[in-house]
Amino acid sequence: MSGYGDIKTKKFLNVIKWLASNKGVEIKKAGRHHIKASCIHTGESYPLPTSHRIINKYVLNGFVSWLGKNEICTKEEFDERLK
């Protein structure tokens, strides 16, 4: 998968739950319409919108690059979970 398209929020939240239970990510509610994914090792966080039914491809691309930068999971692992 070279680039991501828009995906449904429910499918994306399933991947987020997997990251929280198996990888070094902590999920917190950051307001009414957002959640915040925080790396346990570095303390960096990434806000994720969850109020809409579809997650934008640009938000998804940014999140995947954040995961790689913080060495949480690789792009291939994320793609496998997203299927």
C-alpha positions as CSV (number, residue, x, y, z in Angstrom):
1,M,0.0,0.0,0.0
2,S,1.8,3.1,-1.1
3,G,-0.5,5.7,0.2
4,Y,-3.5,5.6,2.5
5,G,-7.1,6.5,1.7
6,D,-9.8,7.7,4.0
7,I,-10.9,5.0,6.5
8,K,-13.8,4.6,8.8
9,T,-13.2,5.7,12.4
10,K,-14.4,2.3,13.8
11,K,-11.8,0.4,11.9
12,F,-9.1,2.9,13.0
13,L,-10.1,2.7,16.6
14,N,-9.6,-1.1,16.5
15,V,-6.0,-0.5,15.4
16,I,-5.6,2.1,18.2
17,K,-6.8,-0.4,20.7
18,W,-4.3,-3.0,19.4
19,L,-1.5,-0.4,19.7
20,A,-2.5,0.4,23.3
21,S,-2.6,-3.2,24.4
22,N,0.5,-4.6,22.5
23,K,2.8,-1.7,21.8
24,G,4.2,1.3,23.8
25,V,1.2,3.6,23.3
26,E,-1.1,5.1,25.9
27,I,-4.5,6.4,24.9
28,K,-6.1,9.3,26.7
29,K,-9.3,11.3,26.0
30,A,-8.2,14.8,25.0
31,G,-11.5,16.6,24.9
32,R,-14.9,15.9,23.5
33,H,-13.9,15.0,19.9
34,H,-10.3,13.9,20.2
35,I,-8.1,11.2,21.7
36,K,-4.4,11.6,22.3
37,A,-1.9,8.8,21.6
38,S,1.2,9.1,23.8
39,C,4.4,7.2,23.4
40,I,5.3,5.6,26.8
41,H,9.1,5.8,26.1
42,T,9.5,9.3,24.7
43,G,6.4,11.1,26.1
44,E,5.5,12.6,22.7
45,S,1.8,12.7,21.9
46,Y,-0.3,12.8,18.7
47,P,-3.9,14.1,18.7
48,L,-6.4,12.1,16.7
49,P,-9.9,13.3,15.8
50,T,-12.6,10.7,16.4
51,S,-15.9,12.7,16.1
52,H,-16.3,12.1,12.4
53,R,-17.2,8.8,10.7
54,I,-14.1,8.9,8.5
55,I,-10.5,9.6,9.3
56,N,-8.8,11.7,6.7
57,K,-5.8,10.2,4.8
58,Y,-3.5,13.1,5.8
59,V,-4.2,12.5,9.5
60,L,-3.5,8.8,8.9
61,N,-0.2,9.4,7.0
62,G,0.9,11.7,9.8
63,F,0.1,9.2,12.5
64,V,1.9,6.4,10.7
65,S,5.0,8.5,10.4
66,W,4.7,9.5,14.1
67,L,4.6,5.7,14.9
68,G,7.7,5.1,12.9
69,K,9.6,8.1,14.3
70,N,8.9,7.0,17.9
71,E,9.7,3.3,17.0
72,I,6.4,2.0,18.2
73,C,5.6,0.0,15.1
74,T,6.6,-0.2,11.5
75,K,4.5,0.8,8.5
76,E,4.2,-2.8,7.5
77,E,2.8,-3.9,10.9
78,F,0.3,-1.0,10.8
79,D,-0.8,-2.0,7.2
80,E,-1.2,-5.6,8.3
81,R,-3.5,-4.5,11.2
82,L,-5.5,-2.1,9.0
83,K,-6.5,-4.8,6.5
